Amino acid sequence: MTDPQHARLLPWTTPDGKTCMVVGDGEGAVSRIADGVEAVQLDMAEDLLGHADEMLADRKTTFPELHYLARQLSSSLREVCRVAESRRVRLPRRER
């Protein structure tokens, strides 16, 4: 059985939406790729938020544009939540 302390949730899913995990010490090639993907996802989310602020401030933004923005924000939030969950699980457990 795999030790869950060494399993990492990856920042992507299979084509059919299933969770991807890697088991190891966090120093392997897949972990390094995952770190890079997470960094890109977080940077893109920050850029998207700036774009959203601009669009929402512009009274000329159309409904289809807002709908597209909402879909992109939803997708980005899903990715950021996945990164946060992956990192939360990897944090050392604290005594209460």
Helices and strands as residue ranges (DSSP letters): G 4-6, E 7-13, E 19-23, H 29-57, H 63-90
